[in-house]
Amino acid sequence: MSVLTVGLSHRSAPVALLERAAVSGDALGKLLRDVFQAEPVAGTFVVSTCNRVEIYAEVDKFHAGLSGISDLLARHSGIPLTELTPHLYVHYEDRAVQHLLAVASGLDSMVVGETQILGQVRQALALAREQGTLGRVLDDLGALALRAAKRAHAETGIDRAGANLVSVGVGLAAARLRPDSPAAGQPLAGLSVLVVGAGSMSSLAVATANRLGAASIVIANRTARRADRLAASVAGATAGLADLPAALAAADLVISCTGADGAVITTGMARDALALRAAGAAAGPLVLLDLALPRDVEPAVGELPGVTVLGLDALEAAGHAAAAAQAEDVAAVRAIVAEEFAARVSARHAARVAPTVVALRAKAAEVVAAELNRLGGRLGSLDEHSRAEIARAMHRVADKLLHAPTVRVKELAGSPGGDSYETALRVLFDLDQQAVDAVTRADAALALGPAREGTP
């Protein structure tokens, strides 16, 4: 079985296509189950965020796995495969592992080093585990990716500026709202902020607006209870989605990040808000920061006078600039990713020669047992304590003699020609190939675990 990654992101596809490919909620669960039921797939999880959709799968056939997963992604997104394929990237085996480690560590994010992706990968793994699609190999790989990401944030300054899509977007918005006199450290001081939505991204938006000095914060959400709880955390206010025109009219900055399938802020709604602003509800420009995928704000809203709409595409250039300023930290994170990957490769090679090592130790134990049995009749009236001491001594001698060759064969397994060292061990100690194969089969059965429902 090998790990296969099929996906598209802000690096390979335009925002408009990502918008159509995004999967969440029940649709994400359905995609997970359908991929898991594909013939060559033994396990899967899906990372779906505002700037990427990636399917990770454990497959026994590369071409069949790629074809099946690509077809399912096209079917679930409603995008014809011919249109989707040019924007897909594929990683296999070691490249797939390296890619996941880089993604979880924030190296592949639109805003390099942002911490949200770590939580999103963790949620993707949790959902797959809940749906029963994860499997042991991908579970272990996910744990490796999370460990690498935690090290990246703990051991480097990759996130020292607290950069994420929200903070970068707010910075761009503040520059539009105050082009001549930006407020250092408190760019939203004196400004009114409306946050549409009450999910995890909205929570981050509320916290960021509060930290950057917003004079007032209003949360508009379909579910009042979640909006009330979020507003209480910053002494803010709430509004219903039916009251959005009035809430828009009173705001300087609108941050929208819902999970809605269609537009939440329409052109007609924005026109009504501008009419209210003209009547005295608010003055000055209005900036809408749309962090949702699919987009919450209709594109035509940005064409209205005095209105600026900043979408994910506007944040990409800012993210590149931030990455250039973090070159040293990025290099440090890459080193951590390479170290964690090398450790995995080393462990995998050691596991490959483990059956030979187990068979060797089993043969040594058999030799010791045979010699003890042969000596049994010659030891006469020797007491049990003495017999036990002799047995322990013989086992210690065998263990000490085997320690160096077994440790070295594991170390050398990953070097060029590593297979020859394992072969030499089998030949030198005249190991029975059937005994080695029996250990291998037992390990494989343990790794596979219970059979999938509907399979033998």
C-alpha positions as a Markdown table, in Angstrom:
| # | Residue | x | y | z |
|---|---|---|---|---|
| 1 | Met | 0.0 | 0.0 | 0.0 |
| 2 | Ser | 1.2 | 3.5 | -0.8 |
| 3 | Val | 0.0 | 7.0 | 0.0 |
| 4 | Leu | -1.5 | 9.1 | -2.9 |
| 5 | Thr | -2.4 | 12.7 | -2.8 |
| 6 | Val | -4.7 | 14.3 | -5.4 |
| 7 | Gly | -5.7 | 18.0 | -5.0 |
| 8 | Leu | -5.8 | 21.6 | -6.1 |
| 9 | Ser | -5.0 | 24.8 | -4.2 |
| 10 | His | -4.4 | 28.5 | -4.6 |
| 11 | Arg | -1.0 | 27.5 | -6.2 |
| 12 | Ser | -2.6 | 25.4 | -9.0 |
| 13 | Ala | -6.1 | 26.9 | -9.6 |
| 14 | Pro | -7.8 | 30.3 | -9.7 |
| 15 | Val | -10.1 | 31.2 | -6.8 |
| 16 | Ala | -13.2 | 30.9 | -9.0 |
| 17 | Leu | -12.4 | 27.2 | -9.6 |
| 18 | Leu | -11.5 | 26.6 | -6.0 |
| 19 | Glu | -14.8 | 28.1 | -5.1 |
| 20 | Arg | -16.6 | 25.5 | -7.2 |
| 21 | Ala | -14.5 | 22.6 | -5.9 |
| 22 | Ala | -14.9 | 23.4 | -2.2 |
| 23 | Val | -16.6 | 20.7 | -0.1 |
| 24 | Ser | -17.9 | 20.9 | 3.5 |
| 25 | Gly | -20.5 | 19.6 | 5.9 |
| 26 | Asp | -22.5 | 16.6 | 4.6 |
| 27 | Ala | -20.9 | 16.8 | 1.2 |
| 28 | Leu | -17.5 | 16.3 | 2.7 |
| 29 | Gly | -18.6 | 13.2 | 4.6 |
| 30 | Lys | -20.2 | 11.8 | 1.4 |
| 31 | Leu | -16.9 | 12.4 | -0.5 |
| 32 | Leu | -15.0 | 10.6 | 2.2 |
| 33 | Arg | -17.2 | 7.6 | 2.1 |
| 34 | Asp | -17.3 | 7.4 | -1.7 |
| 35 | Val | -13.5 | 7.6 | -1.9 |
| 36 | Phe | -13.1 | 4.9 | 0.8 |
| 37 | Gln | -15.4 | 2.6 | -1.1 |
| 38 | Ala | -13.3 | 2.9 | -4.3 |
| 39 | Glu | -11.7 | -0.5 | -5.1 |
| 40 | Pro | -8.0 | 0.4 | -4.8 |
| 41 | Val | -8.4 | 2.5 | -1.6 |
| 42 | Ala | -7.8 | 1.2 | 1.9 |
| 43 | Gly | -8.0 | 4.5 | 3.8 |
| 44 | Thr | -8.6 | 8.2 | 3.2 |
| 45 | Phe | -9.0 | 11.7 | 4.6 |
| 46 | Val | -9.7 | 15.0 | 2.9 |
| 47 | Val | -8.3 | 18.5 | 3.8 |
| 48 | Ser | -10.8 | 21.1 | 2.5 |
| 49 | Thr | -10.1 | 24.7 | 3.4 |
| 50 | Cys | -10.7 | 28.1 | 1.8 |
| 51 | Asn | -7.7 | 27.7 | -0.5 |
| 52 | Arg | -7.2 | 23.9 | -1.0 |
| 53 | Val | -9.1 | 20.6 | -1.5 |
| 54 | Glu | -6.8 | 17.6 | -1.1 |
| 55 | Ile | -7.6 | 13.9 | -0.9 |
| 56 | Tyr | -5.1 | 11.7 | 0.8 |
| 57 | Ala | -5.6 | 8.0 | 0.2 |
| 58 | Glu | -3.8 | 4.7 | 0.9 |
| 59 | Val | -3.9 | 2.7 | -2.4 |
| 60 | Asp | -2.5 | -0.5 | -3.8 |
| 61 | Lys | -2.7 | 0.7 | -7.4 |
| 62 | Phe | -1.5 | 4.1 | -8.5 |
| 63 | His | -3.3 | 4.5 | -11.8 |
| 64 | Ala | -6.6 | 3.0 | -10.6 |
| 65 | Gly | -6.4 | 5.2 | -7.4 |
| 66 | Leu | -5.7 | 8.4 | -9.4 |
| 67 | Ser | -8.4 | 7.7 | -11.9 |
| 68 | Gly | -11.0 | 6.8 | -9.3 |
| 69 | Ile | -10.2 | 9.8 | -7.0 |
| 70 | Ser | -10.1 | 12.3 | -9.8 |
| 71 | Asp | -13.5 | 11.1 | -11.1 |
| 72 | Leu | -15.0 | 11.3 | -7.6 |
| 73 | Leu | -13.7 | 14.8 | -7.1 |
| 74 | Ala | -15.1 | 15.9 | -10.4 |
| 75 | Arg | -18.5 | 14.4 | -9.6 |
| 76 | His | -18.8 | 15.9 | -6.1 |
| 77 | Ser | -17.7 | 19.3 | -7.3 |
| 78 | Gly | -19.8 | 19.3 | -10.4 |
| 79 | Ile | -16.7 | 20.4 | -12.4 |
| 80 | Pro | -16.1 | 18.4 | -15.6 |
| 81 | Leu | -13.0 | 16.2 | -15.3 |
| 82 | Thr | -11.5 | 17.8 | -18.5 |
| 83 | Glu | -11.8 | 21.2 | -16.8 |
| 84 | Leu | -10.6 | 20.0 | -13.4 |
| 85 | Thr | -7.6 | 17.9 | -14.5 |
| 86 | Pro | -5.2 | 20.8 | -15.7 |
| 87 | His | -5.4 | 22.2 | -12.1 |
| 88 | Leu | -4.9 | 19.0 | -10.2 |
| 89 | Tyr | -1.5 | 18.0 | -8.7 |
| 90 | Val | -0.6 | 14.5 | -7.7 |
| 91 | His | 1.9 | 13.3 | -5.2 |
| 92 | Tyr | 2.8 | 9.6 | -4.6 |
| 93 | Glu | 4.6 | 7.7 | -1.8 |
| 94 | Asp | 7.4 | 9.8 | -0.3 |
| 95 | Arg | 6.4 | 13.0 | -2.2 |
| 96 | Ala | 2.9 | 12.7 | -0.7 |
| 97 | Val | 4.3 | 12.4 | 2.8 |
| 98 | Gln | 6.6 | 15.4 | 2.3 |
| 99 | His | 3.7 | 17.4 | 0.9 |
| 100 | Leu | 1.4 | 16.8 | 3.9 |
| 101 | Leu | 4.2 | 17.7 | 6.3 |
| 102 | Ala | 4.7 | 21.0 | 4.4 |
| 103 | Val | 1.0 | 21.7 | 4.3 |
| 104 | Ala | 0.5 | 21.1 | 8.0 |
| 105 | Ser | 3.5 | 23.2 | 8.9 |
| 106 | Gly | 2.1 | 26.2 | 6.9 |
| 107 | Leu | 4.7 | 26.2 | 4.2 |
| 108 | Asp | 2.2 | 25.8 | 1.4 |
| 109 | Ser | -0.4 | 28.3 | 2.8 |
| 110 | Met | -1.4 | 31.5 | 1.0 |
| 111 | Val | -0.1 | 33.2 | 4.1 |
| 112 | Val | 3.1 | 31.2 | 4.9 |
| 113 | Gly | 3.3 | 30.1 | 8.5 |
| 114 | Glu | -0.4 | 30.7 | 9.4 |
| 115 | Thr | -1.5 | 28.4 | 12.2 |
| 116 | Gln | -5.1 | 27.7 | 11.0 |
| 117 | Ile | -4.0 | 24.9 | 8.7 |
| 118 | Leu | -2.7 | 22.9 | 11.7 |
| 119 | Gly | -6.2 | 22.9 | 13.2 |
| 120 | Gln | -7.8 | 22.2 | 9.8 |
| 121 | Val | -5.6 | 19.1 | 9.2 |
| 122 | Arg | -6.4 | 17.9 | 12.7 |
| 123 | Gln | -10.1 | 18.3 | 12.0 |
| 124 | Ala | -9.7 | 16.4 | 8.7 |
| 125 | Leu | -8.1 | 13.5 | 10.5 |
| 126 | Ala | -10.7 | 13.5 | 13.2 |
| 127 | Leu | -13.6 | 13.5 | 10.7 |
| 128 | Ala | -12.0 | 10.6 | 8.8 |
| 129 | Arg | -11.5 | 8.7 | 12.1 |
| 130 | Glu | -15.2 | 9.4 | 13.0 |
| 131 | Gln | -16.4 | 8.2 | 9.6 |
| 132 | Gly | -14.2 | 5.0 | 9.8 |
| 133 | Thr | -12.2 | 5.9 | 6.7 |
| 134 | Leu | -8.8 | 6.7 | 8.1 |
| 135 | Gly | -6.8 | 3.5 | 8.5 |
| 136 | Arg | -3.6 | 2.8 | 10.4 |
| 137 | Val | -1.1 | 4.1 | 7.8 |
| 138 | Leu | -2.8 | 7.5 | 7.3 |
| 139 | Asp | -3.5 | 7.8 | 11.0 |
| 140 | Asp | 0.3 | 7.4 | 11.7 |
| 141 | Leu | 1.1 | 9.8 | 8.8 |
| 142 | Gly | -1.4 | 12.3 | 10.2 |
| 143 | Ala | 0.3 | 12.1 | 13.7 |
| 144 | Leu | 3.7 | 12.7 | 12.0 |
| 145 | Ala | 2.4 | 15.8 | 10.2 |
| 146 | Leu | 0.8 | 17.2 | 13.3 |
| 147 | Arg | 4.1 | 16.6 | 15.2 |
| 148 | Ala | 6.1 | 18.3 | 12.5 |
| 149 | Ala | 3.7 | 21.3 | 12.5 |
| 150 | Lys | 3.8 | 21.7 | 16.3 |
| 151 | Arg | 7.6 | 21.6 | 16.2 |
| 152 | Ala | 7.6 | 24.2 | 13.4 |
| 153 | His | 5.6 | 26.7 | 15.5 |
| 154 | Ala | 7.4 | 25.9 | 18.8 |
| 155 | Glu | 11.0 | 25.9 | 17.5 |
| 156 | Thr | 10.9 | 28.7 | 14.9 |
| 157 | Gly | 9.4 | 32.1 | 14.5 |
| 158 | Ile | 7.4 | 31.2 | 11.4 |
| 159 | Asp | 4.2 | 32.6 | 13.1 |
| 160 | Arg | 5.9 | 35.3 | 15.1 |
| 161 | Ala | 3.7 | 38.0 | 13.5 |
| 162 | Gly | 0.5 | 36.0 | 14.1 |
| 163 | Ala | -0.1 | 36.2 | 10.4 |
| 164 | Asn | -3.2 | 34.5 | 9.0 |
| 165 | Leu | -5.7 | 35.2 | 6.3 |
| 166 | Val | -7.7 | 37.4 | 8.7 |
| 167 | Ser | -4.8 | 39.6 | 9.9 |
| 168 | Val | -3.4 | 40.0 | 6.4 |
| 169 | Gly | -6.8 | 40.8 | 5.1 |
| 170 | Val | -7.5 | 43.3 | 7.9 |
| 171 | Gly | -4.2 | 45.0 | 7.1 |
| 172 | Leu | -5.1 | 45.4 | 3.5 |
| 173 | Ala | -8.6 | 46.7 | 4.5 |
| 174 | Ala | -7.1 | 49.2 | 7.0 |
| 175 | Ala | -4.9 | 50.6 | 4.2 |
| 176 | Arg | -7.9 | 51.2 | 2.1 |
| 177 | Leu | -9.9 | 52.8 | 4.9 |
| 178 | Arg | -7.0 | 55.0 | 6.1 |
| 179 | Pro | -4.6 | 55.4 | 3.1 |
| 180 | Asp | -3.1 | 58.6 | 4.5 |
| 181 | Ser | -2.9 | 58.1 | 8.2 |
| 182 | Pro | -2.8 | 54.4 | 9.3 |
| 183 | Ala | -3.0 | 53.9 | 13.0 |
| 184 | Ala | 0.2 | 52.1 | 14.1 |
| 185 | Gly | -0.5 | 49.0 | 16.1 |
| 186 | Gln | -4.3 | 49.8 | 16.2 |
| 187 | Pro | -5.3 | 50.1 | 12.5 |
| 188 | Leu | -9.0 | 49.7 | 13.3 |
| 189 | Ala | -9.1 | 52.3 | 16.1 |
| 190 | Gly | -12.3 | 54.3 | 15.8 |
| 191 | Leu | -13.8 | 52.0 | 13.1 |
| 192 | Ser | -16.9 | 49.9 | 13.2 |
| 193 | Val | -16.6 | 46.2 | 12.1 |
| 194 | Leu | -19.3 | 43.8 | 11.1 |
| 195 | Val | -18.5 | 40.1 | 11.1 |
| 196 | Val | -20.8 | 37.9 | 9.1 |
| 197 | Gly | -20.8 | 34.3 | 10.3 |
| 198 | Ala | -20.0 | 32.7 | 13.7 |
| 199 | Gly | -17.7 | 29.8 | 12.8 |
| 200 | Ser | -14.0 | 29.3 | 13.6 |
| 201 | Met | -12.9 | 31.8 | 10.9 |
| 202 | Ser | -15.4 | 34.3 | 12.2 |
| 203 | Ser | -14.2 | 33.8 | 15.8 |
| 204 | Leu | -10.6 | 34.6 | 14.6 |
| 205 | Ala | -12.0 | 37.7 | 12.8 |
| 206 | Val | -13.7 | 38.9 | 15.9 |
| 207 | Ala | -10.6 | 38.4 | 18.1 |
| 208 | Thr | -8.4 | 40.1 | 15.5 |
| 209 | Ala | -10.7 | 43.1 | 15.1 |
| 210 | Asn | -10.8 | 43.5 | 18.9 |
| 211 | Arg | -7.1 | 43.2 | 19.2 |
| 212 | Leu | -6.5 | 45.8 | 16.5 |
| 213 | Gly | -8.7 | 48.4 | 18.3 |
| 214 | Ala | -12.1 | 48.3 | 16.5 |
| 215 | Ala | -14.4 | 50.8 | 18.2 |
| 216 | Ser | -17.4 | 48.4 | 17.8 |
| 217 | Ile | -18.0 | 44.9 | 16.6 |
| 218 | Val | -21.3 | 43.4 | 15.4 |
| 219 | Ile | -21.8 | 39.7 | 14.6 |
| 220 | Ala | -24.5 | 38.7 | 12.1 |
| 221 | Asn | -25.3 | 35.1 | 11.9 |
| 222 | Arg | -28.1 | 32.7 | 11.0 |
| 223 | Thr | -28.1 | 31.1 | 14.5 |
| 224 | Ala | -28.5 | 33.8 | 17.2 |
| 225 | Arg | -27.1 | 31.7 | 20.0 |
| 226 | Arg | -23.6 | 31.3 | 18.4 |
| 227 | Ala | -23.6 | 35.0 | 17.5 |
| 228 | Asp | -24.5 | 36.0 | 21.1 |
| 229 | Arg | -21.7 | 33.8 | 22.5 |
| 230 | Leu | -19.2 | 35.3 | 20.2 |
| 231 | Ala | -20.3 | 38.9 | 20.7 |
| 232 | Ala | -20.2 | 38.4 | 24.5 |
| 233 | Ser | -16.4 | 37.6 | 24.2 |
| 234 | Val | -15.7 | 41.1 | 23.0 |
| 235 | Ala | -18.6 | 43.1 | 24.5 |
| 236 | Gly | -20.0 | 43.3 | 20.9 |
| 237 | Ala | -23.5 | 43.3 | 19.5 |
| 238 | Thr | -25.5 | 41.0 | 17.2 |
| 239 | Ala | -27.7 | 41.3 | 14.2 |
| 240 | Gly | -29.9 | 38.9 | 12.2 |
| 241 | Leu | -29.2 | 38.2 | 8.6 |
| 242 | Ala | -32.5 | 39.9 | 7.8 |
| 243 | Asp | -31.0 | 43.1 | 9.2 |
| 244 | Leu | -27.8 | 42.9 | 7.1 |
| 245 | Pro | -28.5 | 46.1 | 5.0 |
| 246 | Ala | -28.7 | 48.2 | 8.2 |
| 247 | Ala | -25.7 | 46.5 | 9.7 |
| 248 | Leu | -23.7 | 47.0 | 6.5 |
| 249 | Ala | -24.7 | 50.7 | 6.4 |
| 250 | Ala | -23.3 | 51.2 | 9.9 |
| 251 | Ala | -20.0 | 49.5 | 9.3 |
| 252 | Asp | -16.6 | 50.6 | 8.0 |
| 253 | Leu | -15.2 | 47.1 | 7.5 |
| 254 | Val | -17.2 | 43.9 | 6.9 |
| 255 | Ile | -15.5 | 40.6 | 7.3 |
| 256 | Ser | -17.6 | 37.8 | 5.9 |
| 257 | Cys | -16.7 | 34.1 | 6.3 |
| 258 | Thr | -19.8 | 31.9 | 6.4 |
| 259 | Gly | -20.2 | 28.3 | 5.0 |
| 260 | Ala | -23.1 | 29.3 | 2.8 |
| 261 | Asp | -23.4 | 27.7 | -0.7 |
| 262 | Gly | -24.4 | 31.0 | -2.3 |
| 263 | Ala | -23.9 | 34.8 | -1.9 |
| 264 | Val | -24.8 | 36.1 | 1.5 |
| 265 | Ile | -24.2 | 39.8 | 0.7 |
| 266 | Thr | -25.9 | 40.6 | -2.6 |
| 267 | Thr | -25.6 | 43.6 | -4.9 |
| 268 | Gly | -29.2 | 44.7 | -4.0 |
| 269 | Met | -28.4 | 44.4 | -0.3 |
| 270 | Ala | -25.3 | 46.5 | -0.7 |
| 271 | Arg | -27.3 | 49.2 | -2.7 |
| 272 | Asp | -29.8 | 49.4 | 0.2 |
| 273 | Ala | -26.9 | 49.8 | 2.6 |
| 274 | Leu | -25.4 | 52.6 | 0.5 |
| 275 | Ala | -28.7 | 54.4 | 0.5 |
| 276 | Leu | -28.9 | 54.2 | 4.3 |
| 277 | Arg | -25.3 | 55.5 | 4.5 |
| 278 | Ala | -26.1 | 58.4 | 2.3 |
| 279 | Ala | -29.0 | 59.2 | 4.6 |
| 280 | Gly | -26.5 | 59.6 | 7.5 |
| 281 | Ala | -26.0 | 56.2 | 9.0 |
| 282 | Ala | -22.2 | 56.3 | 8.2 |
| 283 | Ala | -19.7 | 58.2 | 6.1 |
| 284 | Gly | -16.5 | 57.3 | 4.3 |
| 285 | Pro | -15.6 | 54.2 | 2.3 |
| 286 | Leu | -16.9 | 50.7 | 2.9 |
| 287 | Val | -14.5 | 47.7 | 2.6 |
| 288 | Leu | -15.8 | 44.1 | 2.5 |
| 289 | Leu | -13.2 | 41.4 | 3.3 |
| 290 | Asp | -14.6 | 38.1 | 1.8 |
| 291 | Leu | -12.8 | 35.1 | 3.2 |
| 292 | Ala | -15.4 | 32.5 | 2.3 |
| 293 | Leu | -15.2 | 29.8 | -0.3 |
| 294 | Pro | -17.6 | 29.8 | -2.1 |
| 295 | Arg | -17.6 | 33.6 | -1.9 |
| 296 | Asp | -20.1 | 35.3 | 0.4 |
| 297 | Val | -20.1 | 38.6 | -1.6 |
| 298 | Glu | -21.4 | 39.0 | -5.1 |
| 299 | Pro | -18.6 | 40.2 | -7.3 |
| 300 | Ala | -20.7 | 43.2 | -8.6 |
| 301 | Val | -20.8 | 44.6 | -5.1 |
| 302 | Gly | -17.2 | 45.8 | -5.7 |
| 303 | Glu | -18.3 | 47.9 | -8.6 |
| 304 | Leu | -20.6 | 50.1 | -6.5 |
| 305 | Pro | -19.3 | 53.6 | -5.7 |
| 306 | Gly | -17.3 | 53.9 | -2.4 |
| 307 | Val | -17.2 | 50.1 | -2.0 |
| 308 | Thr | -14.1 | 47.9 | -2.1 |
| 309 | Val | -14.3 | 44.1 | -2.0 |
| 310 | Leu | -11.2 | 42.2 | -1.1 |
| 311 | Gly | -11.3 | 38.4 | -1.8 |
| 312 | Leu | -8.9 | 35.6 | -1.4 |
| 313 | Asp | -7.2 | 36.5 | -4.6 |
| 314 | Ala | -6.3 | 39.9 | -3.2 |
| 315 | Leu | -4.5 | 38.2 | -0.3 |
| 316 | Glu | -2.2 | 36.0 | -2.3 |
| 317 | Ala | 0.2 | 38.8 | -3.2 |
| 318 | Ala | 0.3 | 39.9 | 0.4 |
| 319 | Gly | 1.1 | 36.3 | 1.5 |
| 320 | His | 4.0 | 36.1 | -0.9 |
| 321 | Ala | 5.4 | 39.3 | 0.5 |
| 322 | Ala | 5.1 | 38.0 | 4.1 |
| 323 | Ala | 6.9 | 34.8 | 3.0 |
| 324 | Ala | 9.8 | 36.8 | 1.6 |
| 325 | Ala | 10.3 | 38.6 | 4.9 |
| 326 | Gln | 10.3 | 35.2 | 6.8 |
| 327 | Ala | 12.9 | 33.5 | 4.6 |
| 328 | Glu | 15.1 | 32.4 | 7.6 |
| 329 | Asp | 12.1 | 31.0 | 9.5 |
| 330 | Val | 10.8 | 29.2 | 6.4 |
| 331 | Ala | 14.3 | 27.6 | 6.0 |
| 332 | Ala | 14.2 | 26.4 | 9.6 |
| 333 | Val | 10.7 | 24.9 | 9.1 |
| 334 | Arg | 11.8 | 23.1 | 6.0 |
| 335 | Ala | 14.7 | 21.6 | 8.0 |
| 336 | Ile | 12.2 | 20.3 | 10.6 |
| 337 | Val | 10.1 | 18.8 | 7.9 |
| 338 | Ala | 13.1 | 17.2 | 6.3 |
| 339 | Glu | 14.2 | 15.8 | 9.7 |
| 340 | Glu | 10.8 | 14.3 | 10.5 |
| 341 | Phe | 10.5 | 12.8 | 7.0 |
| 342 | Ala | 14.0 | 11.3 | 7.3 |
| 343 | Ala | 13.0 | 9.8 | 10.7 |
| 344 | Arg | 10.0 | 8.2 | 9.1 |
| 345 | Val | 12.0 | 6.7 | 6.2 |
| 346 | Ser | 14.5 | 5.3 | 8.7 |
| 347 | Ala | 11.8 | 3.7 | 10.8 |
| 348 | Arg | 10.2 | 2.3 | 7.6 |
| 349 | His | 13.5 | 0.7 | 6.5 |
| 350 | Ala | 14.0 | -0.7 | 10.0 |
| 351 | Ala | 10.5 | -2.2 | 9.9 |
| 352 | Arg | 11.3 | -3.8 | 6.6 |
| 353 | Val | 14.2 | -5.8 | 8.1 |
| 354 | Ala | 12.4 | -6.5 | 11.4 |
| 355 | Pro | 11.1 | -9.9 | 10.3 |
| 356 | Thr | 14.7 | -11.1 | 9.6 |
| 357 | Val | 15.8 | -9.8 | 13.0 |
| 358 | Val | 12.8 | -11.5 | 14.7 |
| 359 | Ala | 13.5 | -14.7 | 12.9 |
| 360 | Leu | 17.2 | -14.5 | 13.9 |
| 361 | Arg | 16.4 | -14.0 | 17.6 |
| 362 | Ala | 13.8 | -16.8 | 17.5 |
| 363 | Lys | 16.4 | -19.2 | 16.0 |
| 364 | Ala | 18.9 | -18.1 | 18.8 |
| 365 | Ala | 16.2 | -18.8 | 21.4 |
| 366 | Glu | 15.7 | -22.3 | 19.9 |
| 367 | Val | 19.4 | -23.0 | 20.0 |
| 368 | Val | 19.6 | -22.0 | 23.6 |
| 369 | Ala | 16.6 | -24.0 | 24.5 |
| 370 | Ala | 18.0 | -27.1 | 22.8 |
| 371 | Glu | 21.3 | -26.8 | 24.6 |
| 372 | Leu | 19.6 | -26.4 | 27.9 |
| 373 | Asn | 17.6 | -29.5 | 27.2 |
| 374 | Arg | 20.8 | -31.4 | 26.3 |
| 375 | Leu | 22.5 | -30.3 | 29.5 |
| 376 | Gly | 19.4 | -31.2 | 31.6 |
| 377 | Gly | 20.4 | -34.8 | 32.1 |
| 378 | Arg | 24.0 | -34.0 | 32.8 |
| 379 | Leu | 23.5 | -31.5 | 35.5 |
| 380 | Gly | 22.5 | -34.2 | 37.9 |
| 381 | Ser | 21.2 | -33.0 | 41.3 |
| 382 | Leu | 21.9 | -29.3 | 40.5 |
| 383 | Asp | 19.4 | -27.1 | 42.4 |
| 384 | Glu | 16.7 | -25.1 | 40.4 |
| 385 | His | 18.3 | -21.8 | 41.3 |
| 386 | Ser | 21.6 | -22.8 | 39.7 |
| 387 | Arg | 19.8 | -24.2 | 36.6 |
| 388 | Ala | 18.0 | -20.8 | 36.2 |
| 389 | Glu | 21.3 | -18.9 | 36.5 |
| 390 | Ile | 22.8 | -21.1 | 33.8 |
| 391 | Ala | 19.8 | -20.5 | 31.6 |
| 392 | Arg | 20.0 | -16.8 | 32.1 |
| 393 | Ala | 23.7 | -16.7 | 31.4 |
| 394 | Met | 23.2 | -18.6 | 28.1 |
| 395 | His | 20.4 | -16.2 | 27.0 |
| 396 | Arg | 22.6 | -13.2 | 27.9 |
| 397 | Val | 25.5 | -14.5 | 25.8 |
| 398 | Ala | 23.1 | -15.0 | 22.8 |
| 399 | Asp | 21.6 | -11.5 | 23.2 |
| 400 | Lys | 25.0 | -9.8 | 23.4 |
| 401 | Leu | 26.3 | -11.7 | 20.4 |
| 402 | Leu | 23.2 | -10.7 | 18.4 |
| 403 | His | 22.9 | -7.1 | 19.5 |
| 404 | Ala | 25.5 | -5.5 | 17.3 |
| 405 | Pro | 24.5 | -7.2 | 14.0 |
| 406 | Thr | 20.8 | -6.7 | 14.5 |
| 407 | Val | 21.2 | -3.0 | 15.4 |
| 408 | Arg | 23.6 | -2.4 | 12.5 |
| 409 | Val | 21.4 | -4.1 | 9.9 |
| 410 | Lys | 18.5 | -1.8 | 10.9 |
| 411 | Glu | 20.8 | 1.3 | 10.6 |
| 412 | Leu | 22.2 | 0.1 | 7.2 |
| 413 | Ala | 18.7 | -0.8 | 5.8 |
| 414 | Gly | 18.2 | 2.7 | 4.5 |
| 415 | Ser | 21.6 | 3.1 | 2.9 |
| 416 | Pro | 22.4 | 2.3 | -0.7 |
| 417 | Gly | 22.3 | -1.5 | -1.2 |
| 418 | Gly | 20.6 | -1.9 | 2.2 |
| 419 | Asp | 18.9 | -5.1 | 1.0 |
| 420 | Ser | 22.2 | -6.8 | 0.7 |
| 421 | Tyr | 22.9 | -6.4 | 4.5 |
| 422 | Glu | 19.6 | -8.2 | 5.3 |
| 423 | Thr | 20.4 | -10.9 | 2.8 |
| 424 | Ala | 23.9 | -11.4 | 4.3 |
| 425 | Leu | 22.3 | -11.8 | 7.8 |
| 426 | Arg | 20.0 | -14.5 | 6.5 |
| 427 | Val | 22.8 | -16.3 | 4.7 |
| 428 | Leu | 25.4 | -16.1 | 7.6 |
| 429 | Phe | 22.9 | -17.4 | 10.2 |
| 430 | Asp | 21.2 | -19.8 | 7.8 |
| 431 | Leu | 17.8 | -18.4 | 8.5 |
| 432 | Asp | 14.7 | -20.3 | 7.2 |
| 433 | Gln | 13.0 | -18.1 | 4.7 |
| 434 | Gln | 9.7 | -19.5 | 5.7 |
| 435 | Ala | 10.2 | -18.3 | 9.3 |
| 436 | Val | 10.9 | -14.8 | 8.0 |
| 437 | Asp | 7.9 | -14.8 | 5.8 |
| 438 | Ala | 5.7 | -16.0 | 8.7 |
| 439 | Val | 6.7 | -13.0 | 10.7 |
| 440 | Thr | 6.0 | -10.7 | 7.7 |
| 441 | Arg | 2.5 | -12.1 | 7.3 |
| 442 | Ala | 1.8 | -11.7 | 11.0 |
| 443 | Asp | 2.9 | -8.1 | 10.9 |
| 444 | Ala | 0.8 | -7.4 | 7.7 |
| 445 | Ala | -2.3 | -8.9 | 9.4 |
| 446 | Leu | -1.8 | -6.8 | 12.4 |
| 447 | Ala | -1.4 | -3.6 | 10.3 |
| 448 | Leu | -4.5 | -4.3 | 8.3 |
| 449 | Gly | -6.7 | -4.8 | 11.4 |
| 450 | Pro | -10.3 | -5.9 | 11.0 |
| 451 | Ala | -11.6 | -6.4 | 7.5 |
| 452 | Arg | -13.7 | -3.6 | 6.0 |
| 453 | Glu | -17.4 | -4.3 | 6.2 |
| 454 | Gly | -18.5 | -6.3 | 3.1 |
| 455 | Thr | -15.0 | -7.7 | 2.5 |
| 456 | Pro | -13.7 | -11.2 | 3.4 |
